[in-house]
Amino acid sequence: MLSSVAPFFLASLIVAALSPSSARADEVDLSACLRQLRTETTRHGVRPATFDRYTKAVEYDARRALPDVAQPEFTWPIWEYVGVLVDEQRVEDGRRFTQEHAAALAAIERRFGVDSATVVAILGVETNFGAQKPKYPVIETFVNRTCGFPEARAAFKREQKEQLFQALKMLQAGDVQEAEFLGSRAGAFGMTQFMPLTYAKDKADIDGDGHADIINSVPDALGSTARFLLRNGFTRGRPWAIAVELPAGFDTTLAAGGFDHASARKLKTIAQWRKRGVRFVDERVMGRNKTAYPALTDATQATLLLPEGPQGIAFLATSNFTAFWQYNNSDAYAFSVGLLADRLRGEPREITWVTGEVGLSRKEIAELQALLIKRGHDGVAADGVPGTLTREAVRAEQNRLGWPESGYIGVKLLETLRASSP
């Protein structure tokens, strides 16, 4: 994961099985690596006794040592990813959650200027409003990612080592307790999935108990998320993205080829984009400038994004999109956060993908799976989770229908199987 905060909610939905590390347990001398790390404790502000206490039971796990995973936000088409992350169930759960924690959310908005819909959307995408619980001991994860997988990039290993020592400092200071210090495969922990180094930068004590607890305290988790977004460019009163239409013959090389750090070179002001013929789909956006979007002006900088390529929909992404993207370096992730936040604040954005596809909700995926089971596909479970066996069954049905065997799960296949269901 490239970002300083790693996603967790869709970890169980990864399409491809994890490839075993080429480094077997007998090829990695964990004891030697730990001895070397112990010599660096004082320099990192960790007492040797702390290091010994929390690493003594660590075991090598080749899968945990892998630096990269085929995350859904990077491997699924954007329409499919958005369909799962921004379904009606999540919107309803988010509205209920917002009502339950209204006082804390109001305090967070006053302090950081980040609205409730945005921070709640992050929580919904990351851990399904805290319902998804991580299970991997954080210290063990970072020891494995520091000591294992010899082929890993040096920069990756250095970052994992810094995360490890920060995690040890958190235990040493009493910021977290060992028994509950559990995280994702990448080591992210808490309700909104912070990495240890991110926690050190953005932790916020909102409930006033003198301790920033993002594992058990909803106010602290949401407040820390708001601080992260603010630090990464979030601006109140600015839309995260603006739907636009491009003129005929537009030079699409001006668009970012995926929103990454290099995209800063392709920033232009709203006025500059409009001068090139880029037209707002809703021209009222600027007209509402002084009320709904006071921080959106002709001088606002934005990046042109074409999530489906030159022939698809187009958006101007603002600094708020950038803040979402910094949370997890994925366009699909940032779109999902923005769209869910829109729904939570009562401003649904209708998107018509150029493919004509629409991603399925979790309820619809379960219905599709039930139809696949009826058609004799063994091993598929109607659980709303599109795992490997579901993808294989989808490919088989696509082959039968003479369609491209993509394995992607959309409304076209669901409607076709509904119509032909015995």
N, C-alpha and C positions, 0 to 999 in steps of 0.2 A: 504494500500500500504506500502510495507516494505522499499522502497527506499527513498532517500532524495529528489528525483525529481519524480513527478508522471506523467504518460502518459495521453493524452487527446483525441487524434484523434479518437480512437476506442471506446470512451465512449458510443456512440450511437449504437454500435454494440454488446453490452453485451447480451449474449444469454438469461440468466435467468432474470426474473423480480426481482427487488430488494425486499427482504423480509422486511416487515415493522418491525420496532423496537419493541421489547417486552415492551419497556418503552413508555407508552402513554403520551401525553402532560400534563395530570393532575398528572402524577407520577414524573415529572421533575420540580423542583422548580427553574426555570431559574433566577428569581430575586435574590434568596438566593445565587445561584452560582456566579452571577455577583457581588454581594456585597462582597463575599469572594475574588474573583479575584481582586477587586478594592483595597483591603488591601495589595496586593502584587505589585502594580504598581511601587512604588518607587524603590523597590529592583530590578526590571527588567528594570529600566531606562525609564519608561513611566510616564508622568505627569498625575495625576488624572483627570485633565480637558480633556486631550487627550482621556483617557479611556471613560469618560462620553460621549464625543462628538460622538465617533464612535461606541459605543455599545448601545446607547439609543433606537435605532429603531430595534434592533435584536429581532427576533421571534424564537420560538422553532420549529424545523422541525425534526420529528423522523427519516426520511430517511437520512437527512443530518448528523445525529448523528452516523450512523452506521460506525464502524471502518473498515470493510472489504467489498469488492465488488467482485463478480465473474468476474474478468477482462478477456477479450478474450485471452490475452497472457498466462493465466494460465489454461484456460478451453478448448480452441480450440487445435486440433492437430497442430503440428508445421508447417506441409506443408500447411494447410489451412490458418493459420495466415500469413505466408510468402507470400502466393499467393495474398492476399489483399494488404499487405504493400509494396510489391516490384513488382507492375504491370507496364506495359509499360507507362500508363498515368503518374504515379508518377515519373518514370525515365525521361520522356520528360519534365515534369514540373520542375524537379530538375535541368536538364541541362539548361533550360531557366533561372531559378532563379540564377544559378551559373554565367551565362554570365552577367546578370543584375547587380550583386553585386561583380563583379570580383575584383575591387579595394579594397573593404573592406575585402574580403576574403584573398587577397594577404597580406594585412597588418596584419591580424589575424595570418596567417601562419608564418610570420616573427617574430611576437611577442611571439607566444605560441608553434610553431612547430606542429600544428595540421592542416592537409591538408583540403582544401576546401570541397572535396567530403565527408569527415567524418562529418563535422559540418553541412553541408547541409542535409545529410542523417538524422541526429538527428531531424532537423527542419521538414523534410518531414514526418517522422514517428510520431512525436509529434502532430503537428497541420496542417499537409498537407500544409507546407510552409506558415503558418500564415493564411490560409483560414478559418480554424475552430476557431470560437470565443467562449471562455468560457462565462458563464452567471451567475455564482453564486458569490455573494459578499463574498470576502475572509474572512473578519472579522466575518461575520455571520457563515460561515462554521466552523471556528475554535472555536467560542463560542459553537456551537452545539456539536462539536466533543469533547470539553473539559467538557461540562456540561451534555450532554445527554448520553443515553445508559449506565445506571449504571453498567451493567455486563461487560463493556469493561475492558481490562487489565489495571492495574495501570500504567505500562510503556507506554502504548498507550496514556493514558490521560495526562501523564507528557509531552510527546512529543508534543501533540496538544496544551498544554498550552504554551510551549516554542515557538511554531510556532505563536500562537496568539499574544504574547507580541512582538515578532520580527516584525510581520505585523503592529502592532500599532506603533512601533518605526519608521518603514518606512514611515507611514503616518505623524508622528510627524516631521520627518526630511525633508519631502517634496520629498522623493524618488518616491512616487506614489501619484496619486490623487484619492480620494474616488470614484468618478464616474466611473473611469476606472479600479479600483482594483477588477477585476472579475477573477474567476478561475474555476477550475474543481471541481467536487464533493469532491475531497480530498484536495482542497485548493491550487493547483499548478496554477501559473499564468504566463503570458507572452508568447511570441512566442515559446519558447522552454521549457515552463512549469517547472519553478523552484518553489520549496517551499521557504517560506520566509527565513528559516535558511540557505538554500543553496545559496540564493541570497546574504546574508550577507558575505558568504565565497568567492563567485566566481564572484561577479559583476565586470564588466569591461566596462570602458568608452572608446569606440573605435572611436566614431564620434567626440570626442574632445570638447564636449559642457560642460564638467565638471560634468556630471550626467550620471549614468549607467541606461538607460531606456530600459528594456527588453520587454516592452509592445509595444512601438511605434518605436524604433530604431532597424532596422535590424542589423547594425554593432554591436551594444551593445549586442543584444540577441545572435548573433553568437559568439562574443568574450567571453561572459560569459560562453557559452557552452564549448568553447575551453579550457578556464581556468579550468572548472570542470573536463573535460577529462584528462587534464594534471595532475591535483592534484590526480586523481585516477589511474594513472599508464600508460596513453597513451604514446607511444614512436614512434616518427617518424621513418619510414623505417622498420617497423615490420608488417607482416601480422596479421590480427586479428585472423585468424584460418587457419590451414593447413589440407587439406583432407588427410587421411591416410588409409591404409589397415592393418588389424591385422592378425598375423600368426595364423594358425590352433592351437586350444587349448589354445589361449591366455586367461590369467586370467582377466576377465572383471571386477572383483572387484577393479582393479586398477583405473578404470574410476570413475569420480565424479558422484554421483547419483543426478544429477541436480547441476548446478553451484551455489554453495552457499559459505558462508564464511568458512565453514568447508573444502571446497575443497582445501584450501591451504595446507592441510596435504597430498594431493595427487599430488602436484607439483613435476615434475622431469625435468631434462634438456633434450633438444633435443637429446643429445648424449645418455642419459640413456634410453629414449624411443626407440631409434634405436637399442640399444644393446639388448632390449627385443624383437626385431623382427618387431617393428612397421615400416612400409614402407611408404614413401611419395607417394601419388598417382602420383604426378608430381615431379620426382626426380630432375628436373631442378631448383626447388625452392632454394636449397642450392647452386647450381651452379651459380645462379644469385645473390648470396648473396651480392657481392660487388657493385652491381648497383641498382637493384630493392629493395632489402631488406638488407640494410647495418646493420640494428640492429637485424638481425636474424643470430645467430651463434649456434654452438653445445652447448654453455653454456646457451643459452636462456631457461628459464623455461616455461613450458606449462602444461596444464591439459588435460587429455583425456576425451572427451565428446562423449557420445553415445545417441544422441537426440531421436532415435527411439528404443533404447534398444540394447541388445547384438547382435542381428541379423541385425541391420541396419547400416547406414553410420557412420563413425567415423571421429572425428576431434581432432587435438591438438589445444587447445585454449590458446592464449598468453595474455600478460598483456593488450593488446588493447581490447580484448574481455571482460576482467575484467572491464575495464573502461566503456564500453557500459552497462554491466550488473549492474554496480553501479548506472547508470542513472535510471534503472528500473529493479528490481531484477527478471528477467525472461530470460531464455535461448532463447525463441522464439523472444523476443524483441531484444536481442543482435544479434541474427542471422539476423534479418531483417535489423537492422542498418548496419551491416557489408556487407550484400549482396547488399543493396541499394548503399552503398558507392562504392563497387566494380563496379556496373553498371555505376555509375556516372563518374568514372575515366576510363571507357572503358575496364574493366577487368571482364566481366561477369563470374560468377562461375556456372557451370552446376551441379545441384544436382538431383540425381535419388533416390527418397525415396524408401525404401524397400517395402512399401505398393503398389507401382506402382501408387499412387495417385499424382495428381498435384493440388495445390490450385488454385482457380479461381480468375481472376482479377475482379475488380469492374464491368467492362463492361460485362464480362462473367456471373457474378452473376445476373446482370439485365436480361440477356438473359435467364438464367435458371428460373428466377422468371416469365418471360413472358410465358415460356413453362408450368410452374405450373398453371398459371392463365388459360391458354387454356385448361388444364385438369380439370378445375372446382374448384380449391382451392380458396375459398373465403378469402378476406382480405389481400391477398398477393399483395404487390406493387412492380413493376419492377423498383426499385430505387437503386439497387446495394448494399443495406444494408441488410445483413442476420439476420433479427430480429426473434422474437419468432414465428410469424405466418409462416414465410418462413421455419424455422426449423421443425415446425409441418407438413407442406406440404411435406417436404423432407422425413420425417419419414414415412408418409403415402405412398409415392412412393416407398421407400425402402421396406416397408412391402409388397406392391403389387408385387414387383419384387422378393421377397423371400430373400432379402439382410438383413444383420444386421441393425436394426433401430437405427443408431448412430446419425442421424440428421446432420452429417458432409457433407459439400458441396465441391465436387471435380469434376474433369474432367470426371470420369467414369459415374456419373449420368447425367451430361450435355450431353455427347455423346449418352447415351442411350435414353434420352428424345428427342434429336434431331432426332434420327433415327425413333422413333415411333410417332413423332408429326403429327397430322392430317393436 
